[in-house]
Amino acid sequence: MGNGAKQVLDDIMRVFINPSDRVIIPKPFWVSYSQQVILSEGIPEFIDFDADLKLKMDQLGFIAEKYGNVKGDGSAKLLILNSPSNPTGIVYSREDIAQIGEICLKNGIYIISDEVYEKFLYGGSKHYSIAELSDELKEITITINAVSKTYAMTGWRIGYCAADKDIIKQMTKVQDQSTSNPCTIAQWAAIEALEGNQESVEVMRQEYEKRRDYIYKRITAIKGFDCVLPEGAFYVFPKVKNFYNGKIKNSFDFAGELLTEANVAVVPGTAFGADDYIRISYATSMEKIKEGIDRIENFIRR
Ligand SMILES: Cc1ncc(COP(=O)(O)O)c(C=O)c1O
């Protein structure tokens, strides 16, 4: 257990990475992954994505073979899998996950499976935890979770992971010298969240699904937006390239203009290694979402 999934992830990086070791990160990625790798003096090795926003499996196979099973400097130690994904909301199928697992097993690469959005799934989509696929995969997987998303307890800072005993032992050594344990009060609150009545989770999931449906319908109705229907988490990740002009040349410019002209805050795709896209979060009220989309519509029409 650590101070949020974030610290647990950082503990893993510190345990696994020696200077110039590689960590395979599929784009678009949650922002802290690459920065944590760099802070541990590792090298993020990015994998590109297809039109469906899922990783290019053949590229992963190639990179894993090139840097996996390599002894010494430059070897790939870890792959980070995040499904449902922040920022795209995509959910990997059982087949996809099995294929990713096979590549990692073959090339001696450990897997970080960040499952913090596992409870937020829509349209009947299913979450598969890679560690449950086989005993072999369980051995090389570090499964991450937290109370921050599922129970909207972001500020309580409780994240946790499950992995092989030896890995946990090394992580404990690292955390002992940084923050020790997370605040006891937050630990008791997390126990209550995890063991108490779970109805609130389904209530939240249903509300998010309504918001997802609404945003997706409204965004795709605006000519020029190109958007994959997200199946999980609480983000949509539309492509904005069609709106580039003399003033707006990338997603950073688009987000900047939208903020200054329409007072709407979105995150430019560059932050996630995917320029030409923006991330819209729907972890806010329906009222604000409606107002936000109205403003985006006016901003595009102007
Ligand atoms: C994919 C992903 N992993 C981990 C975290 C960090 O979670 P925590 O707040 O528990 O540190 C986030 C938070 O945004 C996230 O989106």
PDBQT file of the ligand as one rigid body, heavy atoms in Angstrom, charges set to zero:
ROOT
HETATM    1  C1  LIG A 401      -4.182   5.647 -15.042  1.00  0.00    +0.000 C 
HETATM    2  C2  LIG A 401      -3.921   6.247 -13.703  1.00  0.00    +0.000 A 
HETATM    3  N1  LIG A 401      -3.115   5.590 -12.845  1.00  0.00    +0.000 NA
HETATM    4  C3  LIG A 401      -2.840   6.079 -11.639  1.00  0.00    +0.000 A 
HETATM    5  C4  LIG A 401      -3.373   7.291 -11.219  1.00  0.00    +0.000 A 
HETATM    6  C5  LIG A 401      -3.003   7.803  -9.863  1.00  0.00    +0.000 C 
HETATM    7  O1  LIG A 401      -3.952   7.483  -8.909  1.00  0.00    +0.000 OA
HETATM    8  P1  LIG A 401      -3.808   7.950  -7.383  1.00  0.00    +0.000 P 
HETATM    9  O2  LIG A 401      -4.617   9.188  -7.250  1.00  0.00    +0.000 OA
HETATM   10  O3  LIG A 401      -4.376   6.808  -6.594  1.00  0.00    +0.000 OA
HETATM   11  O4  LIG A 401      -2.383   8.168  -7.105  1.00  0.00    +0.000 OA
HETATM   12  C6  LIG A 401      -4.208   8.006 -12.079  1.00  0.00    +0.000 A 
HETATM   13  C7  LIG A 401      -4.754   9.317 -11.668  1.00  0.00    +0.000 C 
HETATM   14  O5  LIG A 401      -5.140  10.147 -12.440  1.00  0.00    +0.000 OA
HETATM   15  C8  LIG A 401      -4.495   7.464 -13.343  1.00  0.00    +0.000 A 
HETATM   16  O6  LIG A 401      -5.301   8.119 -14.204  1.00  0.00    +0.000 OA
ENDROOT
TORSDOF 0
